[in-house]
Amino acid sequence: MLNRLTTYTLGEKMRVLQWSLVLVFTFAVVGIAQPLDDVQLSGIVHGYYGPDTTVLSNATVMIENLGTGQHDSVITNDLGFWSWTGVSNAVGEPHSPVPGNLALAPSYPNPFSETTTIRILNNSQQRVRLEVYNILGQRVAELVDDNLRPGAFDLTWNGVSRNGTPLAQGMYFLCLNAGGHAVTQKMVVLGTGSGLAKMSLRGSNPGSGGLFEPLRGSGLKGHASTLDDFLLRLEFRHTDYDSVIMNLTLADGQDTMLVTYLRRHQTPEMVLVPEGPYSMGATYRTTSQPVHTVNVPAFYLDVYEVTNSQYKAFCDSTGRTYPPDPQFTGMPNYFTDPLYANYPVVSVSWYDARAYATWKGKRLPTEAEWERAAKGNVDNRPWPWGDTWVAANANIYQNAADSFEFTSPVGHYVNGISPTGCYNMAGNVSEWCEDDWHDDYNGAPTDGSAWIDNPRGPYRIIRGGSWQGYDYSARCAERDLNEPSMQHSAIGFRCARSITINQPPLTPSSPIPTDSAINQSVTVTLAWTCNDPDNDPTTYDVYFGTASTPPLVNSSQTAATYDPDTLANNTTYYWRIVAHDNHDHSTSGPVWSFTTLMGGMVLVPAGPYTMGSSALGSTARPEHTVDIPAFYMDIYEVTNAQYRAFCDSTSRAYPSDPGFYTNYFTSPTYASYPVVMVDWNDASAYATWAGKRLPTEAEWERAAKGNTDNRLYPWGDAWVAANANVINNPADGYTYTSPVGNYPNGISPAGCYDMAGNVFEWCEDDWHSNYTGAPTDGNAWINNPRGAYRILRGGSWNVNQLNAPCAFRFFDSPTSRYNLYGFRCARTP
């Protein structure tokens, strides 16, 4: 093979294709023997996203000889490097890199960052010179200049120049000269070390074999190139980056270094299409008429058509069957071959597309959404880029110049991008939409929703045209249809997603205790209701205290309850809840309040006392000693608020209206007033619900008078009108019932209020006309079977002081409900 001598030249081109960059460095080397009729391609493939770049391993470089139609491919290594040699002689017929008796094996590694090993094969005793040149033809290093005996020699070089400085990153040429022969080799320096070059004699003889194999070009598969020039088309592919395609013409014997930058797929994978009206339809075809205004809410749409790699991940995750092969000529294993990972998936039905969209948390676009994303809303343009058809902007049947006979990588036609930022909305593959087919737009929705029949129609909408269509089929307003079960090699899809604006939690409500409630237990537990519209997890901050602007006492709790521990008696507390979701939204509730009782129950100690009174009538006689066990007694009569909580909890009917005070039972104004219109059965049911019981008659009288003397009234033997709510007591201002605990000077020795007046109170016992035969241990005096009447004690607002003594006894049917009957509870320790 002949060698030719020319001068060093440097040609450089820059190509911007699909926002990706290819730097082309072309060399012809003079004074260096180089084989005729072959070309050497090599390069480094980079990926970038914004300002960040990285070398791409496992990128594919597809090489097509446009003169012969043959294809080849190489894969980049871990450093992003690749190389390829095209030869004019038939594949399988090796050519020697140099004629004669000198050989230079490929250096390894190449490219290198620290050191590289260079092998020289010398077949005779002769002077050998090995030098390094840069791409400008300047000698930068002398590695060998000596007489060498025959044999194989390895040289380790660290990329240091002849003046001892590290070489700059870039491409260099090794030039080996001996005996009138010369051979060259390219190497790429990525970074240099600081060691010295070393020679080592391997001691082997080239005749022994295995030390050096002449470098062979890969050629074009099965064919020899017979052209003086190589007309090549290169495509650089990577699953995560946009492909780039370039045409390259190389003269025989020409070497070319390519530095390629591929743009990472756009992120996010969807674009936001703003809400607003646009003109849907066109006048050129009846199926697209009438042109009408559609006001589409904002939505997201995929920038690209769904790719093979994306759909394969869905199939692998769900067990769904792979799509059938589309049988594209020259593209075998279209769905599974990594070479086509970034191509649009085809042969998927409407059902397949919908299943994928659901799996991704998306949906198929409506027809109105698809057209809005394709044409924008500024004008009613025919194609995504404007009013004039440009063949280079779309992959359709008529576009022979783009070299794609079938589908093309998604996002390949950057000048065909739609106003909203979506690719391939004209051509490549037709795309499924959610809607049923209708022959025209008469009766179509105008809000952007899918036009769906009930039951669903036999056909679905497809949009956008495809690789087998024409320019008219790629119009934004062009409509087509197919059966939803169809799996066609020209049909794919992209997905949409509705805008979901996360809502903050609702305002906390339904407080327990109710707002402004009084007479609440000192052991009350706070509770509230709060819902989140998005069903987000909700946490709560609790503000609680005696100030009207309560302080924070607990944060980020998940329960909608709070136990403030034991509270002070007769104190007003304020509280507020702030709800938070997991999207940094919060909602503050109002400030609520409640007031505690002076105490819930008092412990009445065990011991004897004198029950009955000789000063009263026969029903209170004979006086007798009762030795009563200790028990708890409610400090106050049961209030409307307390009894209402019982009714709400058990669905028991509210008491009927007593005929005084409007909405007496339900109005917050009377929440702390004693409940009335309750019979003995109602009182007993409440006590059971509260975990208590009705007091026995003996317990009631013991709590009213104490056990130190047999006093007439809770405060002593003399009547004091201001100490009790009885009839004809205008000084207290109450015509009917009064709030419980309103008469502090009328408190009993045990600490109980209103045991004289306000309301009569039910007891557990049956009625007996006197105490003859009564129990002396404090138990209830109950007949078997039970008697017709039950005991009532304490007097009321509707009777005078004659009914207010501690030993006064009264009775009524257990089913009687009057506006002067109430109760309080007892509990055994």
Summary of the structure (lengths in Angstrom):
residues: 829
radius of gyration: 48.8
end to end distance: 115.8
largest distance: 150.0
contacts: 2760
relative contact order: 0.07
helix: 12%
strand: 34%
